[in-house]
Amino acid sequence: MQVDALYRYPVKSCRGESLTSALVEPWGLAGDRRWQIVDADGDCLTAREQPSMLLITPELLPDGIRFSAPDAADLVVDRPAGPPIEVRVHKDELTAVPADASAHAWFSAILGVDARLVYQDDPTGRHPSADFAAPEDVVNLADAYPLLVATAASLDALNELIAAGPLAHEGPLSIRRFRPNLVISGSTPWSEDGWRRIKVGDAVFRAVKGCDRCVMTTTDPDTAARGKEPIATLARHRRWDAKTWFGMNLVPDTPGATIRVGDTVEVLDAAQAPDGPPR
């Protein structure tokens, strides 16, 4: 097996960036999901409720970030250094530093709601669920865990199921629907359900929990149009505990390593998984 693609998402729920290499940090890939958009109360805004966020393109700069979006002038934001405020990623409470007023106004105008742009200056203060991770593990602004892996074989299998179903016109789907950090080729479909530790180049990861999928995957990342797939097909074939599953969440065991497209992937530990991933 090998790494087929690498992605990072500088701003939670905004458009991702394809990479050829990436530094692994304790909380995720370098530059991945350290920014997010929140409402006036500090709750995270995501493409679940605001699909047009997927059309906002961030570009990391040495000391900040640039944004572009349809029908809007580009925006450059310096990395903020002011006092942090309390924000939330779903149920997790943490602190982040707000950007300046011009950034808030730009996002508010695009999204049509009162929005704020914030930066996670201290990524060591948020932890994954203790049910699946160690107490010392940390996470960026991703939903739950530092990285997500998906496989090309499972996507192919899913697209075959979609093609055979009543919503065949919605397929085939791109792997970008699932917003993985790593895409691995050369496996068999759904074999990642059983992975427990993998080695990617020089980096070792624990595969701690399957990824339950939400309405965000039904949104076309190029148009923000929303359909019913892949949730409709996953609900028929990959449904456990009243949720649908695609991909595996990873926690780094060797931060400081660099991973690259083309790296060899080795499964160090695996388990039988006839009824889906850990959950």
PEURDA-V907942 format. One record per residue. RES is the residue in one small letter. SS is DSSP state (H for helix, E for strand, C for the rest). PSI is psi in whole degrees, 0 to 359 (NA if undefined). D_LAST is the distance of its C-alpha to the last C-alpha in Angstrom with 2 decimals. Layout:
# PEURDA-V907942
res = [RES,RES]
ss = [SS,SS]
psi = [PSI,PSI]
d_last = [D_LAST,D_LAST]
This chain:
# PEURDA-V907942
res = [m,q,v,d,a,l,y,r,y,p,v,k,s,c,r,g,e,s,l,t,s,a,l,v,e,p,w,g,l,a,g,d,r,r,w,q,i,v,d,a,d,g,d,c,l,t,a,r,e,q,p,s,m,l,l,i,t,p,e,l,l,p,d,g,i,r,f,s,a,p,d,a,a,d,l,v,v,d,r,p,a,g,p,p,i,e,v,r,v,h,k,d,e,l,t,a,v,p,a,d,a,s,a,h,a,w,f,s,a,i,l,g,v,d,a,r,l,v,y,q,d,d,p,t,g,r,h,p,s,a,d,f,a,a,p,e,d,v,v,n,l,a,d,a,y,p,l,l,v,a,t,a,a,s,l,d,a,l,n,e,l,i,a,a,g,p,l,a,h,e,g,p,l,s,i,r,r,f,r,p,n,l,v,i,s,g,s,t,p,w,s,e,d,g,w,r,r,i,k,v,g,d,a,v,f,r,a,v,k,g,c,d,r,c,v,m,t,t,t,d,p,d,t,a,a,r,g,k,e,p,i,a,t,l,a,r,h,r,r,w,d,a,k,t,w,f,g,m,n,l,v,p,d,t,p,g,a,t,i,r,v,g,d,t,v,e,v,l,d,a,a,q,a,p,d,g,p,p,r]
ss = [C,E,E,E,E,E,E,E,C,C,E,C,C,C,E,C,E,E,E,C,E,E,E,E,E,C,C,E,E,C,C,C,C,C,E,E,E,E,E,C,C,C,E,E,C,C,C,C,C,C,H,H,H,H,H,C,E,E,E,E,E,C,C,E,E,E,E,E,E,C,C,E,E,E,E,E,E,E,C,C,C,C,C,E,E,E,E,E,E,C,C,E,E,E,E,E,E,E,C,C,H,H,H,H,H,H,H,H,H,H,H,C,C,C,E,E,E,E,E,C,C,C,C,C,C,C,C,C,C,C,C,C,C,C,C,C,C,C,C,C,C,C,C,C,C,C,E,E,E,E,E,H,H,H,H,H,H,H,H,H,H,H,H,C,C,C,C,H,H,H,C,C,C,C,H,H,H,H,C,C,C,E,E,E,E,C,C,C,C,C,H,H,H,H,E,E,E,E,E,E,C,C,E,E,E,E,E,E,E,E,E,E,C,C,H,H,H,H,E,C,C,C,C,C,C,E,C,C,C,C,H,H,H,H,H,H,H,C,E,E,C,C,E,E,E,E,E,E,E,E,E,E,C,C,C,C,C,E,E,E,C,C,C,E,E,E,E,E,E,E,C,C,C,C,C,C,C,C,C]
psi = [157,165,121,330,153,138,147,160,90,326,128,126,359,177,145,175,129,133,160,338,160,139,134,121,165,329,1,189,146,128,0,125,54,351,150,165,132,164,186,339,359,3,140,140,135,171,355,314,336,77,331,347,332,346,356,124,114,148,117,137,166,324,25,214,145,141,143,151,154,137,30,147,148,154,132,130,127,148,122,151,12,187,145,161,164,130,175,142,98,246,353,129,136,183,151,160,124,144,185,174,329,325,317,317,321,311,323,319,320,319,343,20,166,106,154,143,130,160,132,94,332,96,4,358,0,138,145,172,131,347,337,350,166,156,330,353,146,164,148,216,14,165,317,326,161,320,159,133,142,160,146,326,320,323,317,317,319,316,327,321,320,316,333,359,185,347,36,331,344,348,178,157,149,152,340,338,330,356,51,159,321,137,125,134,161,3,182,155,132,8,336,340,327,353,140,328,136,154,126,107,240,2,138,137,146,134,104,331,143,164,113,137,150,185,339,328,344,5,125,120,347,336,343,10,144,135,214,343,147,359,321,315,320,326,334,333,341,50,120,146,35,23,162,149,135,120,168,139,139,150,129,137,348,63,147,343,155,132,152,151,133,348,144,141,129,134,115,323,140,161,159,137,63,340,37,185,170,139,NA]
d_last = [24.66,25.56,24.71,25.89,25.49,24.63,24.16,24.25,24.34,26.92,26.38,23.13,23.18,26.50,27.41,26.17,28.40,28.55,29.34,30.85,29.70,27.72,27.73,24.46,24.44,22.19,20.66,20.53,23.27,26.70,27.52,24.08,23.31,25.76,27.41,26.31,28.13,28.09,30.06,32.93,30.70,28.54,25.44,23.96,25.15,23.02,23.69,21.69,24.84,27.26,26.93,30.12,28.41,27.37,31.11,31.78,32.24,32.05,33.91,33.64,37.07,38.19,38.49,36.66,35.36,36.98,35.79,37.05,36.41,38.30,41.53,41.24,43.03,41.04,40.04,40.05,38.43,39.11,36.33,36.88,38.07,38.68,37.17,33.46,32.28,29.25,26.62,23.05,20.01,18.41,18.16,18.95,22.68,24.53,27.92,29.23,32.79,34.18,36.17,39.67,40.83,41.53,37.85,36.91,39.66,38.63,35.04,36.28,38.77,36.35,33.60,36.03,34.43,35.17,33.03,32.93,31.99,30.64,29.91,27.52,30.22,28.23,24.78,24.44,24.01,20.43,17.40,13.66,11.41,12.62,9.42,8.59,12.18,15.70,18.11,20.34,17.97,19.10,18.27,20.64,20.50,17.52,14.99,12.64,13.11,16.39,16.09,14.51,15.46,16.17,18.43,21.68,21.23,18.15,20.09,23.10,21.34,20.02,23.55,25.08,23.11,24.20,27.74,27.87,26.75,28.64,27.78,28.95,31.13,28.20,27.28,27.03,24.60,24.65,21.79,22.85,21.13,17.77,19.22,18.04,19.78,20.11,20.84,21.29,23.67,24.65,21.40,20.69,18.56,14.78,15.46,13.28,10.18,11.74,13.04,12.69,15.94,18.25,21.77,23.14,26.87,27.33,23.97,21.10,17.47,14.32,11.41,8.71,5.64,5.97,8.22,8.54,12.31,15.11,18.84,19.73,19.08,21.80,24.33,26.74,26.82,30.55,31.75,29.17,29.73,26.88,26.18,23.59,22.07,19.54,17.63,20.07,19.50,15.73,15.80,17.93,16.23,12.57,11.52,8.81,8.37,11.30,9.90,10.90,9.44,11.74,11.82,10.16,10.54,13.19,15.06,18.75,20.36,23.79,24.68,28.15,27.71,28.51,26.70,28.65,28.57,29.59,28.01,27.01,23.34,22.69,19.61,20.21,17.44,15.35,13.81,14.13,11.33,13.12,10.39,8.39,6.19,3.80,0.00]
